Each structure stands twice: as structure tokens, then as C-alpha cells.
Amino acid sequence: MKAILDVIMVILQLYWWVLLIMIIMSWLISFNVINTRNQFVASVWRVVNQLTEPLLNPIRRVMPNFSGLDISPIILFLGIFFIQQLIVRYGYAYVP
């Protein structure tokens, strides 16, 4: 059981990094630092979006519009942190 919790923690941590990469890439694309016409950048952007959008879209539908400021990744970061803390505090405590 502890091995399953460890795998879940690793997956959550990897998803945290993918979300951070998505945020940084979106800023770099917005400020024209990197260009999506580059095939490598476009493929990385496509993969990162396909991994993050399924969880970000429901959050965006619920959250109000803050004049162009997207805070859905922050909410998702908090959700990931909350799940990790639940696993650490309650999951590992009751697993022999």
C-alpha cells in the first residue's frame, strides 16, 4: 500500500512540474521570447496543453474572470499540494 502512495506522490510531483512548464511557456510565448512556429516548441506546447487542459478547464468554468488574469493554475497548484498533504499526513500514518 505504501508503494501505491509513493507512486501517487511521484505522479503528483511530475504533474506539478508539467503545470509549471505550461505557465512559463505561456509567458514566454505571450512575450514573443519563444515562437510556436518552431516545430519543437509547438510540439512541446501541444503536449503540455493536452496534459494540463483537462484539469484546468473545469476550474476555469467555475472561477470568475479577473480581467484576463488566469488563476486556474494557482488553484490547481493548491489542489495538488492539498492532496499531497493528505497523503503524507493521513495516508502514510495508517499504512504499516
C-alpha positions as CSV (number, residue, x, y, z in Angstrom):
1,M,0.0,0.0,0.0
2,K,2.9,2.4,0.8
3,A,4.3,1.8,-2.7
4,I,1.0,2.9,-4.3
5,L,1.0,6.1,-2.2
6,D,4.6,6.7,-3.3
7,V,3.7,6.3,-6.9
8,I,0.8,8.7,-6.5
9,M,3.1,11.2,-4.8
10,V,5.6,10.9,-7.8
11,I,2.8,11.4,-10.3
12,L,1.5,14.5,-8.5
13,Q,5.0,15.9,-8.3
14,L,5.5,15.3,-12.1
15,Y,2.2,16.9,-12.9
16,W,3.2,19.9,-10.7
17,W,6.3,20.3,-12.9
18,V,4.3,19.9,-16.1
19,L,1.9,22.7,-14.9
20,L,4.9,24.9,-14.1
21,I,6.3,24.3,-17.6
22,M,3.0,25.2,-19.1
23,I,2.9,28.5,-17.1
24,I,6.4,29.5,-18.0
25,M,5.9,28.6,-21.7
26,S,2.7,30.6,-21.9
27,W,4.5,33.6,-20.6
28,L,7.4,33.1,-23.0
29,I,5.0,32.7,-25.9
30,S,3.0,35.8,-24.9
31,F,6.1,38.0,-24.7
32,N,7.5,36.6,-28.0
33,V,10.5,35.1,-26.4
34,I,9.9,31.7,-28.0
35,N,8.0,31.2,-31.2
36,T,5.4,28.5,-31.7
37,R,6.3,28.3,-35.4
38,N,9.4,26.3,-34.3
39,Q,8.4,22.7,-34.6
40,F,10.0,21.6,-31.3
41,V,8.4,24.4,-29.3
42,A,5.0,23.7,-31.0
43,S,5.1,20.0,-30.2
44,V,6.2,20.6,-26.5
45,W,3.4,23.2,-26.2
46,R,0.8,20.8,-27.6
47,V,1.8,18.0,-25.3
48,V,1.9,20.3,-22.2
49,N,-1.6,21.7,-23.1
50,Q,-3.0,18.2,-23.7
51,L,-1.8,17.2,-20.2
52,T,-3.0,20.3,-18.3
53,E,-6.2,21.5,-20.1
54,P,-8.4,18.6,-18.9
55,L,-7.9,19.7,-15.3
56,L,-7.7,23.4,-15.9
57,N,-10.9,23.8,-18.0
58,P,-13.3,22.8,-15.2
59,I,-11.6,25.2,-12.8
60,R,-11.8,28.0,-15.4
61,R,-15.6,27.4,-15.8
62,V,-16.1,27.8,-12.1
63,M,-13.7,30.7,-11.4
64,P,-14.9,34.3,-12.3
65,N,-13.0,36.3,-14.9
66,F,-10.3,38.5,-13.4
67,S,-9.9,40.8,-16.4
68,G,-7.7,38.5,-18.4
69,L,-5.7,37.1,-15.4
70,D,-5.9,33.3,-15.3
71,I,-5.6,32.0,-11.8
72,S,-6.7,28.4,-12.5
73,P,-3.1,27.1,-12.4
74,I,-2.8,28.6,-8.9
75,I,-6.0,26.8,-7.8
76,L,-4.6,23.5,-9.3
77,F,-1.3,24.0,-7.5
78,L,-3.2,24.4,-4.3
79,G,-5.2,21.2,-5.1
80,I,-2.1,19.2,-5.8
81,F,-0.5,20.5,-2.6
82,F,-3.7,19.6,-0.6
83,I,-3.7,16.1,-2.0
84,Q,0.0,15.6,-1.2
85,Q,-0.5,16.8,2.3
86,L,-3.5,14.4,2.8
87,I,-1.4,11.5,1.7
88,V,1.6,12.5,3.9
89,R,-0.5,13.2,7.0
90,Y,-3.2,10.5,6.8
91,G,-2.1,8.0,4.1
92,Y,1.3,7.2,5.5
93,A,0.2,7.4,9.1
94,Y,-2.2,4.4,8.8
95,V,-0.1,2.2,6.4
96,P,2.0,-0.4,8.2
